[in-house]
Each structure stands twice: as structure tokens, then as C-alpha cells.
């Protein structure tokens, strides 16, 4: 696989918690959990599942793995107590074939059952890493077979040609009502020089528009290139957007950046991260306008996933150490108000990796990748019964490591019964290659 896939700061954080978790012990659970599938790795299966999984109308689950570079389907059991059946739908061929390599985001699905996702590397672009041509990444589509049992068809919708258009697509895509896709690249975008010694520029948000005629090409537009913090400055723009973008009814795009913003003490000039808004241009050929909604500071630093809207226009998200809420400005200052809803306890849970999800009662659910007493958690936050009250935090399940899952780092999804599904990057029954799991009350 390609070296140095993650920025050094992220790799140091992962290494630190890996050492801690070597001493982890099983945690008690309020909800039940079941591993639906353990990845086997090797030449016949992938490993390290990434990003969100999605359901189709028949109840099948779909996702992607970073290592082994493939897209899979999990079919539910045909009888009670049976096993979910995995089918490898597609294995990426890499940049030597002009194809994608190393997915770093989950999947989205359209009404026809087509799947869409991104690969961090591959394609026909001219990006070079440590002297090797690796490609700049791709956006792809997988179309179901016309006849049951036939092969799925992969199409590269867009291959990032140079770092200026984007490099290292990361996180999940999102559709708007017109069928356009929105996503983020951790690097590239044409701006910023201080974000990483190996990758060029500080990241971008892009829009991919479908062709006007059948068989035509999808068109990419860089909506915004992040600039990061200039050398010697205390405050600057965001850098390294996380993907998992959300849209409002006006076409504005919201998300977070892992670094940039405010240069926290002892942060090596990279910044503690931001929450941002991209307002659509007022003229067709104009540019999006970026607003930094919040610059995170030491003690609340480094949002590692996107944000989620509630029904009232508030945004909810996480940083490495807490859950936050952002309220739109009510005065001419234009500043969004941040409220910390819960702070993670290192012993119980730490390091969320996926965006939060709401249930119909207004409860928030998410995952953390680490804990001293488990190998990651599924958690819930219950809203207060009155305005200004305290949100109630509860760990619903603590992963115990192989043969159970470990290090859940993706967004959860609900089925029609209210059960939750997602993936773990490690654990399982075969050398810790990762799992797909279900949890329920």
C-alpha cells in the first residue's frame, strides 16, 4: 500500500492510542452487539473498512475497504440466526490502469441503486508521493447488473488531474436535490503551503455535476481551496477538510477542517481546526464565499468528522475531545455561538471518528475509536427536558477487540427498526482486519 497515507499529526495520535489500547479490558454494555461480518484480508477480501455503509431497498449493506481496495455487499441472512453473506463487487486496479486506489470514504446510493464513492489515490492525475506516481484520487460509480447475479460496472466519474483540483479525496460524498455530488479532498486545492511536508496544498471542497446528455462527462468545480495558517500568524483559514459535508436549503455547504483556524499553543503552527460555511455564488460564474463559523481552541481541538443539522437549523459535531452545538448568529456580528454539550472522558470514550446521527426522539448517536476500558464505543446523547439543561451521555456498547470489533471510526446508520450499523477498522475473527456490526436496544 502507499506510504504515509495520513498526515503525521494523525499518525502520531493513532500510534499513541494503539499503545494505550494494548492494555484495554472489556467494558460493560447497555445495548446488544453482533458482528455481521469479519473481513479476511489477503487476495480474496479487503481489510480496514472505511466510511459509512448504506442500505439498498432490499436490505443489503454496501461499503468499501481501504486496504485491499474494494467495494463489498453484505446480504442479510435468509433465515433467522443465519449469517450475512459477503460479495466483493469490485476491486480497484490502481493508477497504473487509470483506476482508483485506496478508498478513504464510504458510499452513497441513488434511487436506482447506483453506488458512489471516492478513492484517495489512483486515477490519471500527476500527483507524486515520496518519488512515486500515485495519482491524485478519483470519484467513482458502481452500477448494479442488469441481470441478477451479473457483475457490477465501475466507472471513474472524475480523476483529479493535478493537486490544484484536489488531492486525496477523503470522507463521504453527499447529493443535492439536482443530482450534484459534493465532497472534500484533504490536500490539494491550490492554496496553502504549511499543512503537510508530503502532500501539496491544504485541501478543497468540490462539486461534481452530472452530464447534461447521456454518456457525457461529469464536470468538477473547486468550490473552495483552503489556505491554512500562514507562517508566523496566530489566526488563519482552515485546512484538511474532513468530508461528510452537509447542505442547507439555500445550497450552502457546511463542514469542518481538522487543522487550521486558531494556532493553539503547542500546536506546531497547524491550528486546532474550524467549522465552515460555503455560500453559493450570487452570479453563475462567481465563486463561493467562505465563512469560518468557529475556530476551535486548545481543549476542544481537531474536529475529525463532518457536522449534522437538526430540524431547527443548529449544527452538531465532535472534536477529538467533545461534542458541540453551533447556533446561527442572531446579531449583526455574524458570529455563530458554540455550546459544548459533552466532554469525553478518556477512561470511558475518546476520539470520535464519524458524524453524529439523530433518531426521531432527538437523541444523538456516535462512535469513539478509543477508550481505556474498551476498544472503542457506541454512545448516545439525550437532550435535556428543558432549555439550558444538560445533555445526558451514555455508552451503549464498548467493543472488546478480536473476535469482536475494535476502533469504530465511521458514521452510524439506522435501519427501519431503529437498530444501528457501522464498521470497525480493526478486530474481527481473522487477524484483526475489521468488521461490520449491528447494535440494538
N, C-alpha and C positions, 0 to 999 in steps of 0.2 A: 504494500500500500504506500501512498505518498507520505513523505515525512512531514513532521511539524504541521499537522492538519489544523491544530488550534493555536491561537496566539499564545506566547509564552506565559502571560499572566493567567490564562485559563488553565494551561497545563500544570502550572505550579499549584493552583488551587485544587485541581483534581488529584495530583500526587499527594498533597497534604492530607486530604480526606481519605484517600486509599489506605494510608498508614494508620489513621485513626480507626477505620472500619475493620482492620485486621483483628481488633480486639472486641468487635461488636458481639452482643448476645441477643437472643430473640426477644422481641417486645410483645407485650400483650396486645390483643386485638379486640375491637368492638364489632367490626364487620367481619364477614367471612371472605376468604380469597381463594381463587383457584387459578393455577397456571393452565392456560388453554393450549399453549404450545411453547416448547423449548427449542431454540434454534441449535442446529447441529454443527454449523460451520463447515469447513472443508470445501470440496469442489461441488458438492450437491446441494448445499444450503448456505444461507448467509449467516451473519452474526452482527451484533450491535444494532438492533433496530433503532430507528431514529424518527422523530416527529410523530404527528398524530396518526392514528388509524382511522379508517372511515368504514361505515356500513353501506352496502347496497340495499336495494329494495327486498332482496331475498334473504337478508340477514347474514350475508358473507362479510367478513372483515378483510380489509386491504391495508398494506403498509409497505415500508421499504427498509432495507438494512444498509448501513454504511459500509461495513466490511463484507466482502463478497459481492457488493454492489448489485442488489436485486430487488424486484418488487414481488410480493407474495400475496396469496389469497388464503384465508382460513375459512373453510366451510363448516357450519355448525353440525353437531352430531345428528345422525338420522334417527337415533333412538335415545331415550333417557339414559344418562350416565355414560354415553359413548364419548369418543374423543373427537376433537376438532381435527379436520384434515387439511394439511398444508399443500398448496400447489405453488411452485415457483412459476410466475407468469413471464418474467423477463429478467435476463442477466445483462447488465451493461457491458459494452465491448471496449470502452475507453477511448482516449483521444487518438490513438493510432488508427482507429476505424472511424474517426469523426463522431463517435458516440459519447454519451455522458459517462462519468465515473464517480463513485463515492457519493451517493445521496446523503444530504445533510438536512433534509426536511421531510415531513410526512406528505400525505396525499390529500387532494380534494377531489370530489366526484361531481359530475354534472348530471342532469336529469336523464341523459341517455346511457349512463353507466360508464362514461369515459373517465379515466383517472389522469390527474395532472400532478406533477411534482418537479423538483429541481435536483441537479447533481452539483456538487461543489467543484468538481474538476471535469475534465473531458471536453468534448466538442472540438471545434476547429479553430478556436482562438489562440492567440500567440503568447499566452501567459507562461512565464518560466519561473520555476521554484527550485532554488539550490542547484541551478545549472541544468535542470531537466525540464523539457517541454511537457506541461501537464494540462494545457487547456485552461480556459477561464470559467468553465461551467456551462450548464445547459438548463433549459426548461423543456420538459418532455410531456408527451401524451401517450397513454396506453389505451387502445380501443378494444372492446370485447369482441370475441369471434362472432361471425355471422351465423355459424352453426355450432351448436353445443359441443364442447369438447375440443374445438379447434384452437389454434394458437392465437394469443393476443398480438396486436400490431402496435409496435412502438414508433413514434415519430418525434424527432427533435424539432420542437416548435421554434426554438431560438438558441443559437450558440453564441455566447458572449464573445465578440471578436477581439477586443483589447481590454486592458484593465479600465480604460476610460468609461466604457459602457457598464462595467460591473465585473467583479471577480469574487468567486467563492459564494454563490447563492446559498442562503442559509435560512432555515426556518420554513414554516408552512406558507403556501400561497393562499390568496383569498380572491373570490369572484366579486365583481359588482353586478348590478342588475342588467347591464348591457353585454355581459359575457367577457369583459376585460379581466385579465389576471393581474394581481399586484403582489409584489414580493420585495425582498431585500437581499443585497449582497453584502457580506461582512467587510469586504475590501472593494477596491475599485471606485469608480465614480468620478475620477479626475481631479479630486481635491484632497488636500491634507498630506503631510509628509512625516508625521511623528507617531503614527498609530502602530506600526509594526516594522521590524527590520527586514522581514522576509516577503511581505506582501505589499503591493503598491496601493497607495491612497487609503482613505478612511471609510469607505462604504457608500452605498447608494440605495435608494428606493426606486423601483422601476415599475412601469406599466407595460403589459403585453396585450396588444389588441388583435382580435381575430381577423382573418382576411375578409374583405368585402365580397369576394367571389369564391366559390368552392374550389379548393385546390391551391389557393393563393398562399402567400407568406404572412405569418404573424409579424406584427410590427412592434418593436421595442422603443420605449421612450424613457430616458432617465428623468424621473420627476425631481430628484434632488440628490446632489453629491455632498456628503458630509465633509467638514473641514477639520474637525478635531480642535485641539488647543494648540495654538502657536507656541513655539519655544519661548520661554520666559514669561508667558502670560498666565494669569490666575483663572480667567474665565474664557470660555470659547464655545464652539459648536460641539454637537455630539459626534460620536464615532463608533463604528462597528455595530450597525443596526441588527436587531435580533430576528427580524421576520415576524410572523404571526401578527400581521397588521390588521387593523380594524377600520371600517369605513362608517361615516355618518350619512344622513340623508342628503347632504349638500355635495357629496363627492369628496369631502376632505378625508385624508388618510392620517391615522394615528399609530404611533409605535414607540419603541424605546431603543436606546443605544446602550451598549454595555459599558462603554467608557466615554470620555469627553465631558463637556459641561463645566463643572467646577473642579479645579485642581486641588483635590483633597490633600491634606498633609500626608507625607509618606506615600504618595501615590505615584511617584516617579514621573510626574508631569502628564499622565494619561487621562486623568479625570475619573470621576465617580459615576458617570452615566447621566442620561437625560430621558425625559418623556417629551415627545414632539408631536406637532401637528403640521401637515402639509395641506394648505388650502389650494383648491383648484385655481387655475389662471382665470382672470377676468376676460381675457381675449383668447381665441382659439389657438393662436401661435405663441401665447405668453408662457411664462414659467410659473411653477407652483411657488407659493410663499410659505417659507418655514417659520414656525413659531416654536420656541423652546418653552414648553408648558411648565417644566420643572427641572432644575439641576439638583441632582442628588448629592448629599454631603457625606462626610465620614460618619459611619454608624448606620447609614441607610443606603450604602453604595451598591452599584453594579446590578441594575435590572438585567436578568438573563432570559426573559421571555417577553412576549407582547402583552398588551392590555386587553381588557374586556369591558364593554359597555353594559350598564344595566338599563332598565326601562325609563329611567329619569334623566339620562344624559351624563351620569357620572362614569368615570373611568376607574377601573380597579386593576391592580397589578402587583408584582412582587419584585423585591430585590433579593440579594443573597441572604439578607437577614430579617426581612419583614414583609408584611402585606400592607399596601397603601391604597388610598382612595384620592382621586383628583376631582375637584368640583370646578366647573367653569366659572369665569370671573363674573362678579355682579357689579363691579365698579369699572370706571374708565381706565384703571391701572392695567387691565388686561391680564393680570396675574391669576393663575389657577391656584386654588387652595389645596394643599396636601394634608391629609389626615392619616396617621398611622393606625391601622386597625388592629394589628397584632405583630408582636416581635417574636421571632423564632428563638426557642431555647435550644442551645447547642446539644444538650443531652437528649432532647426529645426529637427535634427535627431541625434541619438546616439545609440551605441551598436549593430552593425551588428551581425547576428547570422548564416547566411548561406553563402556558397561560391558564388562568383560572376559568372555571365554568360555573354558571348558576343553575340551580334547579328551580322548579316552579314556585317554591316557597321563599325564594330569595337567599337561600344558603349558597355559599361559595365553596368550591371543592378544588383541590390541587394536589400536587405531589412534591415531596422534597427528596433530593438524591442522597442525603446523608443524615446520620444520627449516631450518637454514641451507643445507643441501646438497640439499634436495628440497622439494616442495610437500606434505609430509605423508608418513606412513609406515604400514605394517602391521608389527607387531612380535610377537615370541614371547618368553616367559619359560619356561625349562626348570627344573624343580625340582631341587634338589641330590640326589645319590645317598645322602646320609646326613643325619640330623637335625643342624640347625645349620649346614649347608653353605650355599654361595652359589648363588642362582638365576642362571642364565645368560641374559643379554639379547642378542637378535639382531634386526636389522632384516631382515624378509623381503622387503620391497619399498618403494622410495622413489618417490613419484609425481613426474612431471616437468612437470605443467601441460599446458595445451591443446596437442595434441588428447587427451592423457592427462588423468586426473582431477587434482584439487587440493583440499586441505583435507578429508580424510575425518574426519567427526565423529560417526559413528553406530556402534552395536554391530554386530559381525560375526556371521554365522550360517554353519553348516556345511551342506553337502549330504551325501547318503549316501556319497559318495566321499571325504569329508574336505576338499573344496575350500571356500574361504571367499568370502562375498559381502557386499557392503555398498554404501554410496553415498559420493560426494564432493559437497561443497556447491558446488564450482566446477570449472572445467576442462571438457573435452569439446571437440567439434568445432564447436560453434556459440556463439560469444561467451561461453564460459565459464559456461554455465548449470548445470553439474553432470552427474554420471554415476552409473550403476550399474556396478559392476565385480566381477570374479571374480579370485581369486589361488589358485595351486596349486603344489605342490612340483615 
